[in-house]
Amino acid sequence: MRIAIYPGTFDPITNGHLDIIERASQLFDRVIVTVAVNSSKTPMFTAEERVALIKAILKQKRLTNVTVEHFSGLLVSFARKKKAAAIIRGLRAISDFEYEFQMALMNRKQANDIATVFLMPHERYTYLNSSIIREIARLHGNFKDFVHPVVVRALKKKLRR
Ligand code: ADP
């Protein structure tokens, strides 16, 4: 069984992330979306909230070979524990490249047997990231074309508080 993990902050999950998840789920027997807890960023949603949002969407989309977990610590250790053959990352533009290149080579140095696999989303998502969604939501702009309805509701609820 070929297992891949797809790590990220997912604060919150966007349609760009979902595009990558769907592509990965066709390439691997099992995909574990891995929500980072110990990121240096201060998230808008707690790790539990981010996991719950992803779970709800996966259920609706009937992506039965995709699961979600949160993790803290070294990514390759988590990948090993899950017997993953690959780490999935999304590449949007040249601007992603330098950081992703560094991470991929550093992860390979830690674990030579785990490959980083880059997938490109549909071009309609190439300018999309979670921070711009949070910003538009805070400013009461229109973001419903970029995130799942579950996330639209969660963002509105969060910002009402
Ligand atoms: P991180 O904080 O690790 O960058 P993110 O949750 O922002 O985590 O992203 C996780 C992964 O998904 C990264 O590989 C990132 O490049 C990718 N990604 C983020 N947004 C998109 C998008 N719109 N299209 C494709 N990939 C994306």
Backbone and ligand atoms as CSV (ligand in chain L), in Angstrom:
chain,resi,resn,atom,element,x,y,z
A,1,MET,N,N,0.839,-1.206,0.000
A,1,MET,CA,C,0.000,0.000,0.000
A,1,MET,C,C,0.877,1.261,0.000
A,2,ARG,N,N,0.621,2.145,-0.947
A,2,ARG,CA,C,1.399,3.389,-1.043
A,2,ARG,C,C,0.707,4.468,-0.238
A,3,ILE,N,N,1.401,4.934,0.778
A,3,ILE,CA,C,0.826,5.964,1.654
A,3,ILE,C,C,1.579,7.275,1.459
A,4,ALA,N,N,0.835,8.383,1.431
A,4,ALA,CA,C,1.464,9.714,1.357
A,4,ALA,C,C,0.902,10.580,2.477
A,5,ILE,N,N,1.735,11.473,2.966
A,5,ILE,CA,C,1.213,12.472,3.901
A,5,ILE,C,C,1.230,13.829,3.196
A,6,TYR,N,N,0.255,14.639,3.535
A,6,TYR,CA,C,0.184,15.997,2.959
A,6,TYR,C,C,0.183,16.988,4.128
A,7,PRO,N,N,1.361,17.485,4.475
A,7,PRO,CA,C,1.461,18.366,5.638
A,7,PRO,C,C,1.227,19.838,5.308
A,8,GLY,N,N,0.732,20.556,6.276
A,8,GLY,CA,C,0.551,22.002,6.108
A,8,GLY,C,C,-0.109,22.588,7.339
A,9,THR,N,N,-0.311,23.884,7.274
A,9,THR,CA,C,-0.957,24.569,8.396
A,9,THR,C,C,-2.484,24.524,8.234
A,10,PHE,N,N,-2.940,24.677,6.998
A,10,PHE,CA,C,-4.376,24.591,6.683
A,10,PHE,C,C,-5.207,25.507,7.579
A,11,ASP,N,N,-4.845,26.790,7.583
A,11,ASP,CA,C,-5.490,27.748,8.505
A,11,ASP,C,C,-6.234,28.836,7.731
A,12,PRO,N,N,-7.361,28.566,7.128
A,12,PRO,CA,C,-8.042,27.270,7.014
A,12,PRO,C,C,-7.727,26.606,5.675
A,13,ILE,N,N,-8.266,25.397,5.512
A,13,ILE,CA,C,-8.123,24.682,4.231
A,13,ILE,C,C,-8.834,25.462,3.120
A,14,THR,N,N,-8.175,25.548,1.953
A,14,THR,CA,C,-8.759,26.284,0.809
A,14,THR,C,C,-9.040,25.296,-0.334
A,15,ASN,N,N,-9.668,25.809,-1.382
A,15,ASN,CA,C,-9.915,24.961,-2.556
A,15,ASN,C,C,-8.614,24.570,-3.257
A,16,GLY,N,N,-7.560,25.343,-3.060
A,16,GLY,CA,C,-6.245,24.974,-3.605
A,16,GLY,C,C,-5.719,23.725,-2.909
A,17,HIS,N,N,-5.816,23.701,-1.581
A,17,HIS,CA,C,-5.423,22.502,-0.828
A,17,HIS,C,C,-6.271,21.298,-1.271
A,18,LEU,N,N,-7.569,21.532,-1.420
A,18,LEU,CA,C,-8.466,20.419,-1.794
A,18,LEU,C,C,-8.131,19.866,-3.174
A,19,ASP,N,N,-7.732,20.767,-4.067
A,19,ASP,CA,C,-7.323,20.339,-5.411
A,19,ASP,C,C,-6.121,19.385,-5.291
A,20,ILE,N,N,-5.167,19.766,-4.464
A,20,ILE,CA,C,-3.967,18.921,-4.274
A,20,ILE,C,C,-4.348,17.586,-3.621
A,21,ILE,N,N,-5.234,17.637,-2.631
A,21,ILE,CA,C,-5.670,16.406,-1.947
A,21,ILE,C,C,-6.317,15.442,-2.944
A,22,GLU,N,N,-7.172,15.976,-3.814
A,22,GLU,CA,C,-7.854,15.104,-4.781
A,22,GLU,C,C,-6.849,14.482,-5.762
A,23,ARG,N,N,-5.903,15.288,-6.208
A,23,ARG,CA,C,-4.885,14.741,-7.115
A,23,ARG,C,C,-4.072,13.656,-6.409
A,24,ALA,N,N,-3.678,13.910,-5.174
A,24,ALA,CA,C,-2.868,12.938,-4.420
A,24,ALA,C,C,-3.663,11.651,-4.163
A,25,SER,N,N,-4.953,11.804,-3.916
A,25,SER,CA,C,-5.770,10.624,-3.594
A,25,SER,C,C,-5.916,9.700,-4.806
A,26,GLN,N,N,-5.667,10.253,-5.998
A,26,GLN,CA,C,-5.708,9.394,-7.190
A,26,GLN,C,C,-4.372,8.690,-7.427
A,27,LEU,N,N,-3.324,9.255,-6.860
A,27,LEU,CA,C,-1.987,8.687,-7.079
A,27,LEU,C,C,-1.575,7.684,-6.005
A,28,PHE,N,N,-2.131,7.861,-4.802
A,28,PHE,CA,C,-1.729,7.012,-3.676
A,28,PHE,C,C,-2.917,6.224,-3.142
A,29,ASP,N,N,-2.608,5.092,-2.497
A,29,ASP,CA,C,-3.695,4.283,-1.913
A,29,ASP,C,C,-4.317,5.005,-0.735
A,30,ARG,N,N,-3.469,5.708,-0.008
A,30,ARG,CA,C,-3.968,6.403,1.163
A,30,ARG,C,C,-3.235,7.726,1.332
A,31,VAL,N,N,-3.980,8.782,1.655
A,31,VAL,CA,C,-3.369,10.096,1.890
A,31,VAL,C,C,-3.755,10.541,3.290
A,32,ILE,N,N,-2.760,10.958,4.048
A,32,ILE,CA,C,-3.024,11.474,5.395
A,32,ILE,C,C,-2.737,12.980,5.378
A,33,VAL,N,N,-3.789,13.768,5.484
A,33,VAL,CA,C,-3.613,15.217,5.593
A,33,VAL,C,C,-3.115,15.474,7.011
A,34,THR,N,N,-1.991,16.171,7.100
A,34,THR,CA,C,-1.285,16.275,8.364
A,34,THR,C,C,-1.229,17.740,8.792
A,35,VAL,N,N,-2.005,18.057,9.794
A,35,VAL,CA,C,-2.150,19.446,10.235
A,35,VAL,C,C,-1.059,19.762,11.260
A,36,ALA,N,N,-0.218,20.718,10.915
A,36,ALA,CA,C,0.916,21.062,11.782
A,36,ALA,C,C,0.444,21.857,13.003
A,37,VAL,N,N,0.846,21.393,14.165
A,37,VAL,CA,C,0.470,22.056,15.407
A,37,VAL,C,C,1.530,23.069,15.821
A,38,ASN,N,N,2.767,22.707,15.608
A,38,ASN,CA,C,3.853,23.529,16.160
A,38,ASN,C,C,4.462,24.489,15.148
A,39,SER,N,N,3.609,25.003,14.263
A,39,SER,CA,C,4.114,25.952,13.279
A,39,SER,C,C,4.481,27.253,13.987
A,40,SER,N,N,5.393,28.007,13.377
A,40,SER,CA,C,5.797,29.266,14.009
A,40,SER,C,C,4.708,30.334,13.860
A,41,LYS,N,N,3.717,30.025,12.971
A,41,LYS,CA,C,2.640,30.993,12.767
A,41,LYS,C,C,1.637,30.914,13.918
A,42,THR,N,N,0.979,32.045,14.205
A,42,THR,CA,C,-0.107,32.010,15.191
A,42,THR,C,C,-1.408,31.818,14.414
A,43,PRO,N,N,-2.015,30.639,14.531
A,43,PRO,CA,C,-3.159,30.361,13.661
A,43,PRO,C,C,-4.459,31.025,14.115
A,44,MET,N,N,-5.364,31.228,13.169
A,44,MET,CA,C,-6.694,31.744,13.476
A,44,MET,C,C,-7.546,30.614,14.064
A,45,PHE,N,N,-7.396,29.408,13.506
A,45,PHE,CA,C,-8.155,28.241,13.973
A,45,PHE,C,C,-7.219,27.333,14.774
A,46,THR,N,N,-7.733,26.756,15.846
A,46,THR,CA,C,-6.925,25.808,16.618
A,46,THR,C,C,-6.694,24.555,15.770
A,47,ALA,N,N,-5.741,23.746,16.173
A,47,ALA,CA,C,-5.454,22.510,15.427
A,47,ALA,C,C,-6.712,21.636,15.374
A,48,GLU,N,N,-7.438,21.578,16.484
A,48,GLU,CA,C,-8.658,20.747,16.526
A,48,GLU,C,C,-9.697,21.279,15.545
A,49,GLU,N,N,-9.824,22.607,15.485
A,49,GLU,CA,C,-10.788,23.198,14.546
A,49,GLU,C,C,-10.377,22.921,13.096
A,50,ARG,N,N,-9.086,23.043,12.814
A,50,ARG,CA,C,-8.611,22.824,11.447
A,50,ARG,C,C,-8.840,21.371,11.026
A,51,VAL,N,N,-8.560,20.449,11.960
A,51,VAL,CA,C,-8.792,19.027,11.667
A,51,VAL,C,C,-10.280,18.770,11.440
A,52,ALA,N,N,-11.134,19.353,12.290
A,52,ALA,CA,C,-12.582,19.118,12.174
A,52,ALA,C,C,-13.124,19.650,10.842
A,53,LEU,N,N,-12.633,20.806,10.415
A,53,LEU,CA,C,-13.084,21.368,9.130
A,53,LEU,C,C,-12.705,20.437,7.979
A,54,ILE,N,N,-11.475,19.952,8.004
A,54,ILE,CA,C,-11.013,19.071,6.919
A,54,ILE,C,C,-11.825,17.769,6.925
A,55,LYS,N,N,-12.048,17.230,8.126
A,55,LYS,CA,C,-12.827,15.981,8.235
A,55,LYS,C,C,-14.216,16.140,7.638
A,56,ALA,N,N,-14.866,17.249,7.970
A,56,ALA,CA,C,-16.231,17.487,7.485
A,56,ALA,C,C,-16.257,17.562,5.961
A,57,ILE,N,N,-15.242,18.219,5.382
A,57,ILE,CA,C,-15.199,18.364,3.920
A,57,ILE,C,C,-14.917,17.014,3.239
A,58,LEU,N,N,-13.970,16.258,3.810
A,58,LEU,CA,C,-13.631,14.954,3.216
A,58,LEU,C,C,-14.841,14.039,3.197
A,59,LYS,N,N,-15.643,14.125,4.266
A,59,LYS,CA,C,-16.840,13.294,4.360
A,59,LYS,C,C,-17.830,13.676,3.260
A,60,GLN,N,N,-18.033,14.978,3.107
A,60,GLN,CA,C,-18.966,15.447,2.074
A,60,GLN,C,C,-18.503,15.078,0.673
A,61,LYS,N,N,-17.180,15.135,0.466
A,61,LYS,CA,C,-16.648,14.850,-0.869
A,61,LYS,C,C,-16.458,13.352,-1.108
A,62,ARG,N,N,-16.703,12.570,-0.091
A,62,ARG,CA,C,-16.554,11.106,-0.162
A,62,ARG,C,C,-15.149,10.697,-0.614
A,63,LEU,N,N,-14.164,11.394,-0.071
A,63,LEU,CA,C,-12.772,11.017,-0.362
A,63,LEU,C,C,-12.375,9.969,0.679
A,64,THR,N,N,-12.733,8.721,0.375
A,64,THR,CA,C,-12.646,7.673,1.403
A,64,THR,C,C,-11.224,7.213,1.695
A,65,ASN,N,N,-10.279,7.487,0.789
A,65,ASN,CA,C,-8.903,7.062,1.080
A,65,ASN,C,C,-8.064,8.194,1.688
A,66,VAL,N,N,-8.745,9.254,2.106
A,66,VAL,CA,C,-8.018,10.376,2.734
A,66,VAL,C,C,-8.451,10.504,4.194
A,67,THR,N,N,-7.459,10.612,5.076
A,67,THR,CA,C,-7.759,10.827,6.491
A,67,THR,C,C,-7.015,12.079,6.950
A,68,VAL,N,N,-7.315,12.536,8.147
A,68,VAL,CA,C,-6.640,13.739,8.647
A,68,VAL,C,C,-6.197,13.537,10.091
A,69,GLU,N,N,-4.993,14.022,10.370
A,69,GLU,CA,C,-4.449,13.926,11.727
A,69,GLU,C,C,-3.676,15.205,12.014
A,70,HIS,N,N,-3.462,15.493,13.299
A,70,HIS,CA,C,-2.531,16.585,13.543
A,70,HIS,C,C,-1.227,16.026,14.075
A,71,PHE,N,N,-0.177,16.801,13.906
A,71,PHE,CA,C,1.115,16.307,14.361
A,71,PHE,C,C,1.969,17.468,14.852
A,72,SER,N,N,2.892,17.129,15.742
A,72,SER,CA,C,3.906,18.110,16.132
A,72,SER,C,C,5.230,17.364,16.124
A,73,GLY,N,N,6.306,18.093,15.966
A,73,GLY,CA,C,7.605,17.430,15.925
A,73,GLY,C,C,8.154,17.390,14.516
A,74,LEU,N,N,9.072,16.471,14.327
A,74,LEU,CA,C,9.772,16.374,13.046
A,74,LEU,C,C,8.889,15.663,12.020
A,75,LEU,N,N,8.721,16.298,10.862
A,75,LEU,CA,C,7.808,15.745,9.851
A,75,LEU,C,C,8.209,14.344,9.398
A,76,VAL,N,N,9.501,14.133,9.158
A,76,VAL,CA,C,9.906,12.813,8.653
A,76,VAL,C,C,9.691,11.716,9.700
A,77,SER,N,N,9.736,12.069,10.969
A,77,SER,CA,C,9.445,11.065,12.010
A,77,SER,C,C,7.987,10.645,11.932
A,78,PHE,N,N,7.121,11.640,11.731
A,78,PHE,CA,C,5.695,11.343,11.582
A,78,PHE,C,C,5.481,10.480,10.332
A,79,ALA,N,N,6.142,10.845,9.235
A,79,ALA,CA,C,6.004,10.091,7.982
A,79,ALA,C,C,6.434,8.633,8.181
A,80,ARG,N,N,7.535,8.435,8.894
A,80,ARG,CA,C,8.035,7.080,9.165
A,80,ARG,C,C,7.036,6.283,9.972
A,81,LYS,N,N,6.508,6.953,11.025
A,81,LYS,CA,C,5.544,6.288,11.907
A,81,LYS,C,C,4.330,5.814,11.100
A,82,LYS,N,N,3.956,6.610,10.110
A,82,LYS,CA,C,2.767,6.280,9.297
A,82,LYS,C,C,3.116,5.390,8.107
A,83,LYS,N,N,4.408,5.014,7.999
A,83,LYS,CA,C,4.892,4.197,6.872
A,83,LYS,C,C,4.625,4.864,5.513
A,84,ALA,N,N,4.759,6.167,5.496
A,84,ALA,CA,C,4.517,6.916,4.259
A,84,ALA,C,C,5.723,6.828,3.336
A,85,ALA,N,N,5.445,6.676,2.044
A,85,ALA,CA,C,6.506,6.664,1.037
A,85,ALA,C,C,6.769,8.068,0.519
A,86,ALA,N,N,5.807,8.959,0.721
A,86,ALA,CA,C,5.946,10.284,0.114
A,86,ALA,C,C,5.337,11.390,0.966
A,87,ILE,N,N,5.911,12.568,0.770
A,87,ILE,CA,C,5.377,13.806,1.351
A,87,ILE,C,C,4.852,14.618,0.169
A,88,ILE,N,N,3.587,14.986,0.216
A,88,ILE,CA,C,2.994,15.773,-0.870
A,88,ILE,C,C,3.111,17.257,-0.530
A,89,ARG,N,N,3.504,18.057,-1.512
A,89,ARG,CA,C,3.464,19.513,-1.356
A,89,ARG,C,C,2.858,20.108,-2.625
A,90,GLY,N,N,2.218,21.231,-2.469
A,90,GLY,CA,C,1.638,21.918,-3.627
A,90,GLY,C,C,2.583,23.013,-4.095
A,91,LEU,N,N,2.727,23.134,-5.393
A,91,LEU,CA,C,3.562,24.212,-5.951
A,91,LEU,C,C,2.679,25.127,-6.771
A,92,ARG,N,N,2.604,26.378,-6.371
A,92,ARG,CA,C,1.760,27.313,-7.090
A,92,ARG,C,C,2.544,28.124,-8.099
A,93,ALA,N,N,3.625,28.686,-7.660
A,93,ALA,CA,C,4.366,29.618,-8.511
A,93,ALA,C,C,5.838,29.552,-8.144
A,94,ILE,N,N,6.627,30.272,-8.899
A,94,ILE,CA,C,8.068,30.308,-8.635
A,94,ILE,C,C,8.319,30.706,-7.183
A,95,SER,N,N,7.462,31.573,-6.669
A,95,SER,CA,C,7.659,32.066,-5.302
A,95,SER,C,C,7.634,30.944,-4.266
A,96,ASP,N,N,6.953,29.844,-4.551
A,96,ASP,CA,C,6.952,28.707,-3.618
A,96,ASP,C,C,8.262,27.921,-3.690
A,97,PHE,N,N,8.941,28.050,-4.819
A,97,PHE,CA,C,9.994,27.097,-5.124
A,97,PHE,C,C,11.137,27.079,-4.109
A,98,GLU,N,N,11.643,28.252,-3.752
A,98,GLU,CA,C,12.850,28.288,-2.936
A,98,GLU,C,C,12.645,27.620,-1.573
A,99,TYR,N,N,11.537,27.957,-0.939
A,99,TYR,CA,C,11.232,27.373,0.369
A,99,TYR,C,C,11.000,25.863,0.242
A,100,GLU,N,N,10.233,25.479,-0.768
A,100,GLU,CA,C,9.907,24.061,-0.943
A,100,GLU,C,C,11.157,23.240,-1.289
A,101,PHE,N,N,12.028,23.830,-2.076
A,101,PHE,CA,C,13.281,23.179,-2.468
A,101,PHE,C,C,14.133,22.901,-1.225
A,102,GLN,N,N,14.245,23.916,-0.371
A,102,GLN,CA,C,15.019,23.774,0.857
A,102,GLN,C,C,14.424,22.690,1.760
A,103,MET,N,N,13.104,22.731,1.938
A,103,MET,CA,C,12.435,21.752,2.786
A,103,MET,C,C,12.588,20.332,2.242
A,104,ALA,N,N,12.412,20.202,0.929
A,104,ALA,CA,C,12.482,18.868,0.317
A,104,ALA,C,C,13.882,18.273,0.478
A,105,LEU,N,N,14.900,19.098,0.270
A,105,LEU,CA,C,16.267,18.569,0.373
A,105,LEU,C,C,16.634,18.285,1.826
A,106,MET,N,N,16.153,19.132,2.729
A,106,MET,CA,C,16.432,18.889,4.149
A,106,MET,C,C,15.712,17.627,4.623
A,107,ASN,N,N,14.484,17.447,4.182
A,107,ASN,CA,C,13.755,16.224,4.550
A,107,ASN,C,C,14.403,14.976,3.944
A,108,ARG,N,N,14.930,15.111,2.743
A,108,ARG,CA,C,15.606,13.966,2.135
A,108,ARG,C,C,16.875,13.603,2.908
A,109,LYS,N,N,17.535,14.656,3.408
A,109,LYS,CA,C,18.743,14.429,4.220
A,109,LYS,C,C,18.381,13.660,5.506
A,110,GLN,N,N,17.226,13.977,6.056
A,110,GLN,CA,C,16.780,13.297,7.279
A,110,GLN,C,C,16.315,11.864,6.985
A,111,ALA,N,N,15.675,11.682,5.835
A,111,ALA,CA,C,15.085,10.384,5.501
A,111,ALA,C,C,15.155,10.186,4.000
A,112,ASN,N,N,16.189,9.482,3.587
A,112,ASN,CA,C,16.459,9.326,2.152
A,112,ASN,C,C,15.397,8.492,1.429
A,113,ASP,N,N,14.671,7.700,2.210
A,113,ASP,CA,C,13.683,6.784,1.618
A,113,ASP,C,C,12.301,7.422,1.453
A,114,ILE,N,N,12.154,8.663,1.880
A,114,ILE,CA,C,10.844,9.313,1.741
A,114,ILE,C,C,10.969,10.424,0.694
A,115,ALA,N,N,10.176,10.304,-0.362
A,115,ALA,CA,C,10.268,11.277,-1.470
A,115,ALA,C,C,9.292,12.425,-1.253
A,116,THR,N,N,9.700,13.617,-1.662
A,116,THR,CA,C,8.739,14.729,-1.700
A,116,THR,C,C,8.162,14.789,-3.104
A,117,VAL,N,N,6.856,14.787,-3.186
A,117,VAL,CA,C,6.170,14.814,-4.484
A,117,VAL,C,C,5.432,16.144,-4.606
A,118,PHE,N,N,5.755,16.910,-5.657
A,118,PHE,CA,C,5.107,18.205,-5.863
A,118,PHE,C,C,3.978,18.076,-6.862
A,119,LEU,N,N,2.848,18.609,-6.508
A,119,LEU,CA,C,1.704,18.597,-7.416
A,119,LEU,C,C,1.290,20.039,-7.677
A,120,MET,N,N,0.829,20.287,-8.881
A,120,MET,CA,C,0.379,21.640,-9.219
A,120,MET,C,C,-1.130,21.685,-9.270
A,121,PRO,N,N,-1.698,22.700,-8.629
A,121,PRO,CA,C,-3.150,22.783,-8.646
A,121,PRO,C,C,-3.635,23.345,-9.980
A,122,HIS,N,N,-4.919,23.314,-10.192
A,122,HIS,CA,C,-5.518,24.000,-11.335
A,122,HIS,C,C,-5.077,25.472,-11.278
A,123,GLU,N,N,-4.854,26.077,-12.443
A,123,GLU,CA,C,-4.314,27.444,-12.437
A,123,GLU,C,C,-5.235,28.454,-11.747
A,124,ARG,N,N,-6.498,28.097,-11.614
A,124,ARG,CA,C,-7.414,29.041,-10.940
A,124,ARG,C,C,-7.071,29.188,-9.446
A,125,TYR,N,N,-6.259,28.276,-8.921
A,125,TYR,CA,C,-5.913,28.351,-7.496
A,125,TYR,C,C,-4.492,28.849,-7.258
A,126,THR,N,N,-3.787,29.243,-8.323
A,126,THR,CA,C,-2.366,29.521,-8.136
A,126,THR,C,C,-2.098,30.789,-7.325
A,127,TYR,N,N,-3.084,31.646,-7.207
A,127,TYR,CA,C,-2.851,32.877,-6.430
A,127,TYR,C,C,-3.536,32.822,-5.063
A,128,LEU,N,N,-3.890,31.637,-4.669
A,128,LEU,CA,C,-4.688,31.466,-3.452
A,128,LEU,C,C,-3.845,30.934,-2.299
A,129,ASN,N,N,-3.961,31.553,-1.145
A,129,ASN,CA,C,-3.392,30.938,0.058
A,129,ASN,C,C,-4.275,31.267,1.263
A,130,SER,N,N,-4.026,30.582,2.359
A,130,SER,CA,C,-4.903,30.736,3.524
A,130,SER,C,C,-4.849,32.147,4.091
A,131,SER,N,N,-3.682,32.785,4.049
A,131,SER,CA,C,-3.590,34.092,4.703
A,131,SER,C,C,-4.407,35.146,3.953
A,132,ILE,N,N,-4.471,35.046,2.628
A,132,ILE,CA,C,-5.277,36.036,1.893
A,132,ILE,C,C,-6.767,35.802,2.165
A,133,ILE,N,N,-7.148,34.576,2.365
A,133,ILE,CA,C,-8.547,34.263,2.706
A,133,ILE,C,C,-8.894,34.852,4.083
A,134,ARG,N,N,-7.991,34.666,5.034
A,134,ARG,CA,C,-8.245,35.227,6.382
A,134,ARG,C,C,-8.381,36.741,6.310
A,135,GLU,N,N,-7.522,37.350,5.502
A,135,GLU,CA,C,-7.521,38.804,5.380
A,135,GLU,C,C,-8.828,39.302,4.739
A,136,ILE,N,N,-9.241,38.648,3.650
A,136,ILE,CA,C,-10.477,39.058,2.972
A,136,ILE,C,C,-11.673,38.849,3.902
A,137,ALA,N,N,-11.651,37.750,4.634
A,137,ALA,CA,C,-12.756,37.474,5.560
A,137,ALA,C,C,-12.821,38.548,6.651
A,138,ARG,N,N,-11.680,38.921,7.175
A,138,ARG,CA,C,-11.627,39.962,8.219
A,138,ARG,C,C,-12.184,41.286,7.714
A,139,LEU,N,N,-11.927,41.546,6.418
A,139,LEU,CA,C,-12.357,42.824,5.826
A,139,LEU,C,C,-13.741,42.719,5.176
A,140,HIS,N,N,-14.413,41.595,5.429
A,140,HIS,CA,C,-15.782,41.362,4.921
A,140,HIS,C,C,-15.857,41.369,3.399
A,141,GLY,N,N,-14.801,40.880,2.754
A,141,GLY,CA,C,-14.829,40.736,1.293
A,141,GLY,C,C,-15.469,39.412,0.900
A,142,ASN,N,N,-15.424,39.133,-0.405
A,142,ASN,CA,C,-16.049,37.921,-0.924
A,142,ASN,C,C,-15.006,36.810,-1.081
A,143,PHE,N,N,-15.163,35.752,-0.340
A,143,PHE,CA,C,-14.183,34.665,-0.420
A,143,PHE,C,C,-14.833,33.318,-0.693
A,144,LYS,N,N,-16.141,33.327,-1.004
A,144,LYS,CA,C,-16.836,32.044,-1.064
A,144,LYS,C,C,-16.443,31.174,-2.269
A,145,ASP,N,N,-15.810,31.777,-3.284
A,145,ASP,CA,C,-15.371,30.953,-4.418
A,145,ASP,C,C,-14.061,30.212,-4.123
A,146,PHE,N,N,-13.441,30.522,-3.013
A,146,PHE,CA,C,-12.099,29.986,-2.764
A,146,PHE,C,C,-12.022,28.938,-1.665
A,147,VAL,N,N,-13.096,28.829,-0.894
A,147,VAL,CA,C,-13.103,27.830,0.191
A,147,VAL,C,C,-14.432,27.073,0.174
A,148,HIS,N,N,-14.427,25.891,0.753
A,148,HIS,CA,C,-15.631,25.064,0.843
A,148,HIS,C,C,-16.668,25.763,1.746
A,149,PRO,N,N,-17.976,25.564,1.477
A,149,PRO,CA,C,-19.018,26.187,2.304
A,149,PRO,C,C,-18.850,25.946,3.810
A,150,VAL,N,N,-18.322,24.803,4.174
A,150,VAL,CA,C,-18.050,24.500,5.591
A,150,VAL,C,C,-17.084,25.539,6.177
A,151,VAL,N,N,-16.102,25.930,5.364
A,151,VAL,CA,C,-15.098,26.910,5.808
A,151,VAL,C,C,-15.685,28.323,5.792
A,152,VAL,N,N,-16.539,28.604,4.824
A,152,VAL,CA,C,-17.203,29.919,4.778
A,152,VAL,C,C,-17.945,30.130,6.105
A,153,ARG,N,N,-18.703,29.108,6.510
A,153,ARG,CA,C,-19.474,29.222,7.769
A,153,ARG,C,C,-18.544,29.379,8.974
A,154,ALA,N,N,-17.489,28.602,8.996
A,154,ALA,CA,C,-16.563,28.645,10.137
A,154,ALA,C,C,-15.878,30.008,10.246
A,155,LEU,N,N,-15.509,30.582,9.098
A,155,LEU,CA,C,-14.847,31.898,9.107
A,155,LEU,C,C,-15.806,32.976,9.603
A,156,LYS,N,N,-17.049,32.902,9.114
A,156,LYS,CA,C,-18.029,33.914,9.523
A,156,LYS,C,C,-18.283,33.827,11.019
A,157,LYS,N,N,-18.377,32.591,11.513
A,157,LYS,CA,C,-18.633,32.373,12.943
A,157,LYS,C,C,-17.452,32.899,13.784
A,158,LYS,N,N,-16.268,32.563,13.333
A,158,LYS,CA,C,-15.053,32.979,14.064
A,158,LYS,C,C,-14.968,34.506,14.141
A,159,LEU,N,N,-15.302,35.180,13.042
A,159,LEU,CA,C,-15.138,36.635,12.995
A,159,LEU,C,C,-16.285,37.381,13.671
A,160,ARG,N,N,-17.366,36.687,13.930
A,160,ARG,CA,C,-18.474,37.314,14.653
A,160,ARG,C,C,-18.135,37.508,16.129
A,161,ARG,N,N,-17.223,36.630,16.620
A,161,ARG,CA,C,-16.908,36.664,18.049
A,161,ARG,C,C,-16.167,37.926,18.444
L,1,ADP,P1,P,2.545,25.761,5.074
L,1,ADP,O1,O,2.259,26.662,6.219
L,1,ADP,O2,O,3.332,24.545,5.379
L,1,ADP,O3,O,2.983,26.469,3.801
L,1,ADP,P2,P,-0.076,25.575,3.950
L,1,ADP,O4,O,-1.259,25.027,4.649
L,1,ADP,O5,O,-0.109,27.011,3.580
L,1,ADP,O6,O,1.141,25.155,4.784
L,1,ADP,O7,O,0.150,24.755,2.640
L,1,ADP,C1,C,0.387,23.370,2.648
L,1,ADP,C2,C,0.842,22.947,1.286
L,1,ADP,O8,O,-0.179,23.240,0.352
L,1,ADP,C3,C,2.087,23.648,0.778
L,1,ADP,O9,O,2.818,22.741,0.005
L,1,ADP,C4,C,1.557,24.752,-0.088
L,1,ADP,O10,O,2.453,25.089,-1.117
L,1,ADP,C5,C,0.321,24.073,-0.661
L,1,ADP,N1,N,-0.695,25.036,-1.049
L,1,ADP,C6,C,-1.197,26.059,-0.341
L,1,ADP,N2,N,-2.118,26.756,-1.050
L,1,ADP,C7,C,-2.191,26.132,-2.252
L,1,ADP,C8,C,-2.915,26.374,-3.454
L,1,ADP,N3,N,-3.734,27.402,-3.576
L,1,ADP,N4,N,-2.725,25.543,-4.459
L,1,ADP,C9,C,-1.857,24.517,-4.352
L,1,ADP,N5,N,-1.125,24.237,-3.285
L,1,ADP,C10,C,-1.279,25.023,-2.251
